[in-house]
């Protein structure tokens, strides 16, 4: 049997979020998923008293990815020496790219 070692990390960044023990998560996975998905709650999963994962609603992940992409675009534009694009234009380009990727995935799934 493979054992996993966890690197104990204490961070103040997670202290404001509610936490759940991994053993409680195993016993109450359905309730916890509903709490996260419907209640839109972020939960820190702890094992042996240390944070090992974070659960949050899927729409929040999409929002984080959009924000990361926008930040990368802003950095890229600033290194090119241009700030000709407004944040709204960058956000629109990102939304369009996401939509195109999703459309391609749907088309690919229809073929299989």
C-alpha positions in Angstrom: 0.0 0.0 0.0 1.3 3.4 -1.0 1.5 6.0 1.7 1.4 9.7 1.1 3.4 12.2 3.0 2.0 15.7 3.5 4.1 18.7 3.8 2.9 20.7 6.8 2.2 24.2 5.6 0.8 26.8 8.0 -0.5 29.7 6.1 -2.6 32.7 7.3 -4.2 32.9 3.8 -6.5 30.0 4.6 -7.4 30.8 8.2 -10.5 32.8 7.3 -12.1 29.9 5.4 -14.0 27.2 7.2 -12.3 23.8 7.3 -13.3 20.2 7.3 -11.3 17.1 8.3 -10.6 14.7 5.5 -12.2 11.9 7.5 -15.4 14.0 7.8 -15.3 14.7 4.1 -15.1 11.0 3.4 -18.1 10.3 5.6 -20.2 13.2 4.4 -19.1 13.7 0.8 -22.6 14.3 -0.5 -23.5 16.9 2.1 -20.1 18.6 1.6 -20.5 18.8 -2.1 -24.0 20.3 -1.8 -22.6 22.8 0.8 -19.9 23.8 -1.7 -21.9 23.8 -4.9 -25.2 25.1 -3.7 -24.0 27.2 -0.8 -21.1 28.5 -2.9 -18.8 28.0 0.1 -15.1 27.5 0.0 -13.8 24.8 2.4 -10.2 24.0 3.4 -9.7 20.2 3.6 -7.3 19.3 6.5 -5.4 16.1 7.1 -3.6 15.6 10.4 -4.3 19.2 11.2 -2.7 20.7 8.0 -4.4 22.1 5.0 -4.1 19.8 2.0 -6.8 21.0 -0.4 -9.4 23.6 -1.0 -12.9 22.8 -2.3 -14.9 25.6 -4.0 -17.7 25.9 -6.6 -16.8 25.3 -10.2 -18.0 28.7 -11.4 -15.4 30.2 -9.0 -12.7 28.2 -10.8 -13.8 29.6 -14.1 -13.7 33.1 -12.7 -10.2 32.5 -11.3 -9.0 31.3 -14.6 -10.4 34.3 -16.4 -8.7 36.6 -13.9 -5.4 34.8 -14.4 -5.7 35.0 -18.1 -6.5 38.7 -17.9 -3.5 39.3 -15.7 -1.2 37.4 -18.1 -2.6 39.5 -21.0 -2.0 42.7 -19.1 1.6 41.7 -18.4 2.1 40.7 -22.0 0.7 44.0 -23.3 2.9 46.0 -20.8 6.0 44.2 -21.9 5.2 45.0 -25.5 5.0 48.6 -24.5 1.4 49.0 -25.4 -1.6 49.7 -23.3 -3.9 50.3 -26.2 -6.4 47.7 -25.0 -8.9 48.4 -22.2 -9.6 45.8 -19.5 -13.1 45.4 -21.1 -11.5 44.6 -24.5 -9.1 42.1 -22.8 -12.0 40.5 -20.9 -14.0 40.3 -24.1 -11.2 38.6 -26.0 -10.8 36.1 -23.1 -14.5 35.3 -23.0 -14.5 34.8 -26.8 -11.5 32.5 -26.6 -13.2 30.4 -23.9 -16.4 30.2 -25.9 -14.4 29.1 -29.0 -12.6 26.4 -27.0 -15.9 25.1 -25.5 -17.5 25.0 -29.0 -14.6 23.0 -30.3 -14.9 20.5 -27.4 -18.6 20.1 -28.0 -18.1 19.5 -31.7 -15.4 17.0 -30.9 -17.7 15.2 -28.4 -20.5 15.0 -31.0 -18.2 13.2 -33.4 -17.3 10.5 -30.8 
